[in-house]
Amino acid sequence: MPFAPQAPAFKNINLPEELSVLRPQPLQMADPTDLLGMMDEAAVDETVDETLDSVTQGFGSPDMKQALNTGAAATASTPATPATPAPYSSAPPSPVDYNAFIRDTLLWTNPVRSAVYLVCGTVLIMLVDYMLGHNVPLLTVVAYLTIAQMALNFLRHAVSPEMQHKATWLDSAWTAAAVQQIGDGIKGLAEVHDKHLSASNPHKHLIIAMSLWMVSLLCKLVTPMALALWLFIAAFAIPKAYMLLKSRIDPVAKDVYGKAKAKWGAADHRIKAGVIMVLILALGCVSTIDLVIAAFVVFVFAHSQLPKEVEQFGKKVGPVLTPVGNTAAAVGGRVSSMLIGASNKFELTPTPIKAKKEQ
């Protein structure tokens, strides 16, 4: 028989207390929680960060970039239909020059585009005028349009249920485009407000205020829809006619303007300002609100044409108006705080579900 070594039998050996540590102990499995507690948290975090960096850097490799670009190109090559979402573009949209777009449209630089806008705008104005003239309620129009859309869905479902199932509004490319256009339109209106209506240029502020007031006065002479139709068609006709007849119109206009300016310039600027202010206030006698608008226009005109006089007047009334303005601001802030507190206390606005559970 081959020799088989045997472990020495230490069980029955009596060791002194000093050497009791040499006695073999039974093996015990370590608790996983103890092992985790023994690990260095900083080392664990460093290991996790290195792993995440290696994974994210993999997406920047040439092979991964090529795969992503191939997928994006395939998505962009797929034509968008009303039932499919618009393809996502990572590139930011290029800025649009709205002034150049409007100018080119009104000057018929692109005849097709100008004709489309002219016809669509005219039809829309005439349709609104018909609705107002026949006392058609707005809710009736909304109901008619909704029923027409429901009829279209019914016919499409009868022809092809699969097509109707795909033709959803939520995932539609038209919906995505409409949301983007509405957002861009709101930003455009905000930009126009900040650029032209912020009172940074008193002269421009005066021209815009007078133009809007004249339009409001003309609406009292003719129906608003008729005035809108005339102004809309004139916007497409007058600029183009001026460009065609510019060589004949400019000399006559320059001569008439030069003579009027020479006579008007001979008078004192204070007398001229007074005459214009009286005429403005006379136009405001049409109604009470027009009188208030006339007073506002007079103040804007004075600020534009009489800056020194307005500055001196402001120094005189400043000590009186400044405390009034500070008091109004304090009262407005307190009222705003009270309204916010009441809204939160009585839940005047919808409360998020999470916040509702926490309460």
Secondary structure by P-SEA (a helix, b strand, c coil): ccbbbbcccccccccccccccccccccccccaaaaaaaccaaaaaaaaaaaaaaaaaaaacaaaaaaaaaaaaaaaacccccccccccccccccccaaaaaaaaaaacccaaaaaaaaaaaaaaaaaaaaaaaacccaaaaaaaaaaaaaaaaaaaaaacaaaaaaccccccaaaaaaaaaaaaaaaaaaaaaacccccccaaaaaaaaaaaaaaaaaaaaccaaaaaaaaaaaaacaaaaaaaaaaaaaaaaaaaaaaaaaaaaaccaaaaaaaaaaaaaaaacccaaaaaaaaaaaaaaaaaccaaaaaaaaaaaaaaaaaaaaaaaaaaaaaaaaaaaaaaaaccccccaaaaaac
